[in-house]
Amino acid sequence: MRIGLLAALLGMIAGLTGGLFGVGGGLVAVPGLVLIFKMAQHRAHATSVTAIVPIAAAAVVPFALDDSLDWAIAGFLVVGAIGGAFLGAWLMGRVNEVTLARAFLLITVVTGIRLLMLSDGGSSAIFTPTGPLGASLLILTGLVAGTLAALLGVGGGVVFVPALVVLFGLEQHLAQGTSLAAIVPTTLVASIRHARHGRVDWLLAAAVAVGGIAGGIFGAELALGLAPELLRRLFVGLLVIVSIRMAAKTRRAQT
């Protein structure tokens, strides 16, 4: 009972951050499963990505109702992300736990740096998300994000959101809503692949998801009422905390 309540609380926090920043919640769920529940790194990543499916589905609703979502862009991202999900799930069985923890740490640090460099979107676009080149780049972005989603247990938003704002000039809220829409099918495919390999702890995933659904909806509603610059600064603060904890975990694993 106590474990279920802790998992639901973890899910609520993960959902809050996922909905608030458009990333799904894996940045909180993975360290939580490893540090609190002493779960092995591979199993934590697989369980996290499974819990993110309903969390992201709930969090995307407020963005869709607010029209802060581009379905066409999300569709191109998903095309690449599904292929990436298969690739990431295949790679997980071939990467040891210390390397996996290092990869997760690296992605959090890089994401924080990229978010600090973001402009408010629009005029800063490098590529247009239309035409053959734009579609190809969106698919490539999805491929990278899908691979990370399956391999690192995150929703893929750590790639989607910075890429959509920096490369394609989307406004922050629009980027986050579009990211969440693409995360749902991406994590679903990754979850199915991990389940076939027996990596998912279904009871913990369900408990995390229950808390995460409520947190995701609240986080999305909160995000729509905050300024983009404030959202980015809050997210960078979160990444700093997560990076410190995961760095300590990696050092212990090496020892």
C-alpha positions as semicolon CSV with decimal commas, in nm:
position;residue;x (nm);y (nm);z (nm)
1;M;0,000;0,000;0,000
2;R;0,278;0,238;0,098
3;I;0,473;0,156;-0,218
4;G;0,165;0,226;-0,429
5;L;0,112;0,563;-0,263
6;L;0,477;0,656;-0,312
7;A;0,457;0,553;-0,678
8;A;0,139;0,758;-0,727
9;L;0,307;1,059;-0,565
10;L;0,608;1,013;-0,791
11;G;0,369;0,993;-1,087
12;M;0,193;1,311;-0,979
13;I;0,522;1,500;-0,969
14;A;0,635;1,345;-1,299
15;G;0,300;1,429;-1,459
16;L;0,317;1,785;-1,329
17;T;0,659;1,840;-1,482
18;G;0,561;1,654;-1,799
19;G;0,249;1,863;-1,853
20;L;0,422;2,184;-1,747
21;F;0,715;2,145;-1,986
22;G;0,575;1,920;-2,258
23;V;0,824;1,639;-2,197
24;G;0,614;1,347;-2,072
25;G;0,759;1,313;-1,721
26;G;1,045;1,065;-1,763
27;L;1,300;1,315;-1,636
28;V;1,140;1,274;-1,293
29;A;1,003;0,918;-1,318
30;V;1,333;0,750;-1,410
31;P;1,543;0,895;-1,123
32;G;1,251;0,836;-0,887
33;L;1,218;0,469;-0,979
34;V;1,593;0,420;-0,949
35;L;1,658;0,621;-0,633
36;I;1,338;0,558;-0,436
37;F;1,237;0,210;-0,547
38;K;1,594;0,084;-0,608
39;M;1,493;-0,036;-0,953
40;A;1,758;-0,147;-1,201
41;Q;1,829;0,115;-1,466
42;H;1,694;-0,083;-1,762
43;R;1,374;-0,177;-1,582
44;A;1,325;0,181;-1,456
45;H;1,348;0,320;-1,809
46;A;1,103;0,065;-1,947
47;T;0,855;0,116;-1,660
48;S;0,882;0,494;-1,693
49;V;0,809;0,501;-2,065
50;T;0,506;0,276;-2,007
51;A;0,364;0,509;-1,741
52;I;0,419;0,810;-1,968
53;V;0,165;0,685;-2,226
54;P;-0,148;0,776;-2,022
55;I;0,026;1,073;-1,856
56;A;0,104;1,238;-2,190
57;A;-0,242;1,152;-2,325
58;A;-0,401;1,336;-2,033
59;A;-0,161;1,631;-2,043
60;V;-0,215;1,696;-2,414
61;V;-0,590;1,757;-2,370
62;P;-0,563;2,112;-2,227
63;F;-0,322;2,210;-2,505
64;A;-0,557;2,070;-2,769
65;L;-0,854;2,257;-2,621
66;D;-0,646;2,575;-2,619
67;D;-0,549;2,516;-2,985
68;S;-0,182;2,511;-2,874
69;L;-0,104;2,207;-3,087
70;D;-0,005;2,154;-3,451
71;W;-0,139;1,813;-3,555
72;A;0,041;1,810;-3,891
73;I;0,382;1,871;-3,733
74;A;0,307;1,612;-3,465
75;G;0,225;1,361;-3,737
76;F;0,563;1,401;-3,908
77;L;0,741;1,373;-3,572
78;V;0,555;1,049;-3,498
79;V;0,660;0,894;-3,831
80;G;1,024;0,920;-3,730
81;A;0,965;0,860;-3,359
82;I;0,802;0,520;-3,409
83;G;1,107;0,398;-3,597
84;G;1,324;0,547;-3,324
85;A;1,123;0,367;-3,057
86;F;1,201;0,031;-3,219
87;L;1,569;0,129;-3,245
88;G;1,591;0,247;-2,885
89;A;1,422;-0,065;-2,747
90;W;1,667;-0,281;-2,947
91;L;1,967;-0,081;-2,821
92;M;1,861;-0,106;-2,455
93;G;1,942;-0,475;-2,439
94;R;2,290;-0,400;-2,569
95;V;2,387;-0,115;-2,336
96;N;2,504;-0,167;-1,975
97;E;2,349;0,016;-1,681
98;V;2,635;0,261;-1,613
99;T;2,640;0,366;-1,978
100;L;2,262;0,406;-1,969
101;A;2,281;0,625;-1,658
102;R;2,554;0,835;-1,819
103;A;2,343;0,879;-2,131
104;F;2,048;0,996;-1,924
105;L;2,271;1,242;-1,738
106;L;2,413;1,373;-2,064
107;I;2,071;1,434;-2,215
108;T;1,955;1,629;-1,911
109;V;2,263;1,854;-1,918
110;V;2,241;1,915;-2,293
111;T;1,870;1,988;-2,266
112;G;1,930;2,245;-1,992
113;I;2,192;2,424;-2,200
114;R;1,967;2,427;-2,506
115;L;1,674;2,568;-2,310
116;L;1,889;2,852;-2,177
117;M;1,977;2,937;-2,537
118;L;1,619;2,942;-2,664
119;S;1,457;3,257;-2,793
120;D;1,083;3,321;-2,775
121;G;1,038;3,153;-3,113
122;G;0,886;3,286;-3,434
123;S;1,156;3,504;-3,587
124;S;1,436;3,269;-3,477
125;A;1,325;2,984;-3,704
126;I;1,611;2,820;-3,894
127;F;1,388;2,592;-4,103
128;T;1,026;2,607;-4,205
129;P;0,819;2,305;-4,097
130;T;0,663;2,285;-4,443
131;G;0,776;2,142;-4,774
132;P;0,994;1,835;-4,839
133;L;1,294;1,965;-4,640
134;G;1,084;2,064;-4,341
135;A;0,902;1,731;-4,339
136;S;1,229;1,540;-4,364
137;L;1,381;1,733;-4,075
138;L;1,072;1,678;-3,862
139;I;1,091;1,304;-3,930
140;L;1,463;1,306;-3,842
141;T;1,384;1,493;-3,520
142;G;1,123;1,230;-3,441
143;L;1,373;0,950;-3,507
144;V;1,619;1,094;-3,255
145;A;1,347;1,161;-2,998
146;G;1,191;0,817;-3,038
147;T;1,525;0,647;-2,990
148;L;1,587;0,842;-2,669
149;A;1,233;0,777;-2,549
150;A;1,278;0,400;-2,569
151;L;1,642;0,393;-2,462
152;L;1,632;0,644;-2,175
153;G;1,273;0,612;-2,055
154;V;1,182;0,973;-2,134
155;G;0,893;1,086;-2,347
156;G;1,103;1,240;-2,624
157;G;1,000;1,594;-2,536
158;V;1,357;1,678;-2,433
159;V;1,428;1,666;-2,807
160;F;1,089;1,772;-2,945
161;V;1,047;2,098;-2,752
162;P;1,393;2,256;-2,806
163;A;1,397;2,143;-3,171
164;L;1,051;2,282;-3,246
165;V;1,135;2,618;-3,089
166;V;1,495;2,662;-3,202
167;L;1,487;2,496;-3,545
168;F;1,129;2,556;-3,654
169;G;1,042;2,873;-3,462
170;L;0,729;2,748;-3,285
171;E;0,598;2,947;-2,990
172;Q;0,680;2,776;-2,658
173;H;0,326;2,665;-2,572
174;L;0,262;2,541;-2,925
175;A;0,587;2,346;-2,917
176;Q;0,497;2,183;-2,585
177;G;0,147;2,086;-2,694
178;T;0,276;1,942;-3,022
179;S;0,548;1,757;-2,832
180;L;0,295;1,590;-2,601
181;A;0,080;1,486;-2,897
182;A;0,381;1,315;-3,057
183;I;0,489;1,158;-2,727
184;V;0,172;0,948;-2,687
185;P;0,219;0,711;-2,986
186;T;0,598;0,719;-2,946
187;T;0,591;0,594;-2,588
188;L;0,314;0,346;-2,672
189;V;0,533;0,174;-2,929
190;A;0,836;0,183;-2,696
191;S;0,626;0,038;-2,414
192;I;0,504;-0,250;-2,628
193;R;0,859;-0,332;-2,732
194;H;0,984;-0,331;-2,373
195;A;0,686;-0,537;-2,254
196;R;0,774;-0,809;-2,503
197;H;1,116;-0,831;-2,341
198;G;0,968;-0,846;-1,990
199;R;1,126;-0,521;-1,872
200;V;0,811;-0,345;-1,743
201;D;0,699;-0,350;-1,379
202;W;0,326;-0,320;-1,450
203;L;0,211;-0,255;-1,094
204;L;0,452;0,034;-1,045
205;A;0,381;0,166;-1,395
206;A;0,007;0,167;-1,320
207;A;0,055;0,344;-0,985
208;V;0,282;0,607;-1,141
209;A;0,032;0,658;-1,423
210;V;-0,262;0,708;-1,185
211;G;-0,087;0,993;-1,007
212;G;0,064;1,118;-1,331
213;I;-0,269;1,170;-1,508
214;A;-0,387;1,421;-1,248
215;G;-0,046;1,586;-1,237
216;G;-0,024;1,602;-1,616
217;I;-0,355;1,780;-1,657
218;F;-0,275;2,029;-1,381
219;G;0,075;2,088;-1,520
220;A;-0,059;2,154;-1,870
221;E;-0,317;2,401;-1,739
222;L;-0,046;2,574;-1,538
223;A;0,187;2,591;-1,839
224;L;-0,074;2,766;-2,051
225;G;-0,093;3,042;-1,791
226;L;0,282;3,102;-1,758
227;A;0,520;3,304;-1,972
228;P;0,754;3,099;-2,198
229;E;1,070;3,244;-2,044
230;L;0,957;3,151;-1,693
231;L;0,876;2,798;-1,811
232;R;1,225;2,753;-1,947
233;R;1,395;2,882;-1,633
234;L;1,187;2,654;-1,412
235;F;1,271;2,357;-1,633
236;V;1,644;2,429;-1,622
237;G;1,624;2,433;-1,242
238;L;1,456;2,093;-1,252
239;L;1,725;1,954;-1,482
240;V;2,001;2,075;-1,250
241;I;1,848;1,887;-0,955
242;V;1,792;1,569;-1,159
243;S;2,145;1,583;-1,303
244;I;2,302;1,608;-0,958
245;R;2,105;1,310;-0,829
246;M;2,176;1,095;-1,134
247;A;2,547;1,185;-1,127
248;A;2,564;1,059;-0,769
249;K;2,383;0,740;-0,871
250;T;2,627;0,684;-1,160
251;R;2,929;0,724;-0,932
252;R;2,787;0,472;-0,686
253;A;2,718;0,226;-0,968
254;Q;3,076;0,259;-1,093
255;T;3,211;0,202;-0,742
